[in-house]
Structures are given as structure tokens and as C-alpha cells.
Amino acid sequence: MKAIFLNEFFIPGIEMTKRVYDEAARAALAAEAGLGETTFTKADVLARPEEFKDTKYIFTTWGMPQFTVEEIKTYLPSLEAVFYGAGTVKMFAEPFMDAGVKIFSAWGANAIPVAEYTVAQIVLANKGFFLSCRRSRSAEQFKALRGYSMSMAGNYGARVGVIGAGMIGKLVIQGLKAYELKVLVYDPFLSEEKAAELGVERASLEEIFSTCQTITNHVANLPETVGMLNYGLFSKMLPTATFLNTGRGAQVVEADLIRALKEQPNRAAVLDVTFPEPPEADSELYTLENVFLTPHIAGSLMLGDEVARMGLYMLGEFRSYAKGEPCRYEVRREMLSTMA
């Protein structure tokens, strides 16, 4: 077989490969790459090596199994490329790279819904939407909310802090251009020239937390970023500021965030990621009035139609690769250290 689906993540009645690679993408890949409809597992490959020895391309998504370099060379000796219709490839990519296999990822496609989600939350946060909804449970509460609403800055001229100007951070910045906001960015790798090109102002974390109405985290998931957002920063938040996290939960010292939210009840946190995920059963993140949890929905929803965008990205990458043209989303080894 020249090309195969390979995946080990099955929901009863649903194959993830068929969700990510929709009917149109599968038809195109069948015609152009010889891809069949069957989704194989690692156990299939190891049990029937003769069947897979000529495989040149793997198409996969969440649930891609891990292989050792020796297994790749022994059981998939003709493999040239893995097309991963999802985001980060850190959990499986390195042995394939060591074996000389190219890795392509739909990380660019998965960044789009995260950025859309973030921009929407920022616009709502600047209006005080979250606490207004939670506190509008009676006529008395509704009347009392007028004071809180009057204290909000709104969106005209509001300062928004973006932490991390990678793929998602840049898309958020672009999405915010539709609004008359002042955007501050913390990213050690962002030059003055690039900041000017993006129309943003570089700033320290301290300046962002102490002056921005809404702060959104998009930092890469690295050992050095674990716990980087702590009480020293959260305590500086404006009295009605909102902190958004669609990055990684481990970057936040959650006890410190909880402390800062309790000190200023009109502050808010919208958390799509936590550490651990979900939070521990006794975590105050469940009970604090000014915390709003969502179950990791910012990215492409696994069972929604958004995932088909990632399959189409991989179809496009395959076509470029097959023609010997430049590819947009190849993951190189040096990128693994900074991918989310």
C-alpha cells in the first residue's frame, strides 16, 4: 500500500481519521496518493510487515501511535512522510525524523479556531460580559450590576495584552485589528521591526498585567515557561481585568491566580486549559464566582466540522510534497522545542 491511515484513537462508532479527512479529502487522496478507507493501528503494522513495507505516506491525526527508529526502519522501510491532521507532533515525531521521515502538521489550521475563540472572548471581556452574566440572577442583582458595568472600559481604546506572538498570537493580533484597541505584546523573540509591522507595542509582562484590561496567554509549552505566570503578575491586574488562557495550564501557578481573584472579586479568569486538566475535584476554580472554565474547546473540536480544515491542510501539503514544491507546514527538528 502506497498510503495508509494509521491511528489508534477510536470513539465508539467514530474513526478520527474519517472526521479529520472528510469525504472530499479522502476521495482526493485516494485518487492522488492511493489512500484506502481502512484505518490501521500499530499492531496491524507489526503483525503484517509485508503488507506495509511499500508504504510511502501515512495520514493520521490525534491518536498517532509512537514508534522507535528501529521499528520504523524495520516495518516501514519505504516511508517518506507523515501527514498529521492535528497540532503538536512532539509526542511521536522525533524517531521518525531520526529515520529520515518528513513530518507535516496542521498546526496552522488548528491555530485558526483558537484565535477566533480568543478574539471573541477579549471583546466580551472588555464589556464585563462574564461577571455580568453570572451576577444577573435576580432583579436586585441586575440593578446592582450597573455600578460594575459603569466601571468597565469597553472596547474603544482598551489595552489588551498578548503573551506570545507565535502562530496563534499573530492570528489574535490580526483578528483584533477590526477593533480600536491598543495591543501590547510580550514575546522575547519579537523584534521592534516585527512589532511595528504587526501594529503592536512590545511590553514587559509587568506592564501588561498592570495596565491591560484583558490579558491572553499563547506561550509555547516549554520547561522554562512552566509556572511563569505567578502572583507577582496576577496581583498587578487591574481591579476589573480579565485573564484568558488557551495556551497551557502549567504556565499558570493556579494557587496564585486564585489568590489574586479572591483579593479582587471583579477580576475574572476565562480558562480553557488548566493543570491538571480537568482541575482536581476540590479546586476552587470550580467554585469561584469570577472563574469561567471551558473544557479545552478553543482548538478544533474533535467531533465538530472544524477538524475537516486540518485534513484539507494536509491534502494541500501532500500535493505540494508530491510535486516537489515548497511546503508550508513541515515540522523541522528545531521547531519541536517551541511547539505548544
Protein Blocks (a to p, Z undefined) as FASTA:
>chain_A
ZZdcddfbdcehiafklmmmcfklmmmmmmmnopafbdcdfklmmmmmmlmmmpmbdcdd
ehiacddfklmmmmmmmbmbdcddbfbfklmmmmmmmnopacddfklmmmmmmmmmmmmm
mmmmmnommmmmmmmmbfklmmmmmmmmmmpgbjnhpacddehjafklmmmmmmmmmpcc
ddddddfklcfklmmmnopacddfklmmmmpfbdcdfbdcdfklgokacfklmmmpcfkb
ccddfkbfklpcfklmmmmmmmmmmbccddfbdcdddddfklcklmmmkbccdehilbcc
fklmklmmmmmmmmmmmmmmmnopacfkbccfklmmmgZZ
